[in-house]
Amino acid sequence: MCDPDGFEGRGVVLSKIADDRLWVEMPNGHRVVAVNAKKSKFELSEIQPGDKVAVFFSPSDMARGTILK
């Protein structure tokens, strides 16, 4: 689905930044801006603060991720 060199982690949604972005906190305390995967079957409006989500990271940019849910 995504770049095979990246990796996936799980985090908790902190808040919505805009219609298409969320702040997600990873278990180690790292906070990232996450966007919805284009091929996902859910809308970001379905995700609320406190929800646990799967986030895919590219090794070149650890500050941004893609929500896989």
N, C-alpha and C positions, 0 to 999 in steps of 0.2 A: 504494500500500500504506500509506503514512504521509502525514503532513501535507505538502502540496506546498511549503510554505515552508521546510522543513528541508533538511538535507543529509546526505550519507553520507560516511563515512571508513573507513579500514581501520586496525586496530590488532592488538596481540598480547595474548593473555590472560595476565595475571600470576598470578592465583589465584582460587579460589572463595571468596566471602564467606559465602554460604548456599546452600540448595538452588536458589534461583531468581535469584541475583545473582553477577556476576563483576567483578573489577577488570580493566580493559582499559587498556593504555597505547598512546597514539597516537604516530605518528612524531615529533611535536614535543615529546614528553615529558609531555603532558597526560594525566592519569589520570582515568578515568571509571568510574562504576558502571553496568554494563549488565545488562539483563534480556532474557529470551527474547521474541521476537515471538509473540503469541498464535496466529497462523496459520502459524507455521513448521513444517516437517516434521521437525525434529530435536529431541532432548532436550538440555538443558544437560549431562546426565551424559556425553554423547558428546564434549563439549569439554574439553580438557585444557590446563593451563598450557603456554604456548609456541605454541599454535595461533593462526593468523591468522584474524580475523573481520572482517566488514563491520558497522559500527555506524551506525545512523541517529540523528541529533541534531535536536532541536527548537531553533530559534533562541532560544527563551525560557529554556532550561535546558541549558547546556553541560556540566554536571556529571553528567548521566545520559543514557544512550543505550539504544537497542533493538538487539539483535543480529539481523542479517538473515542472517548466514553467507554 
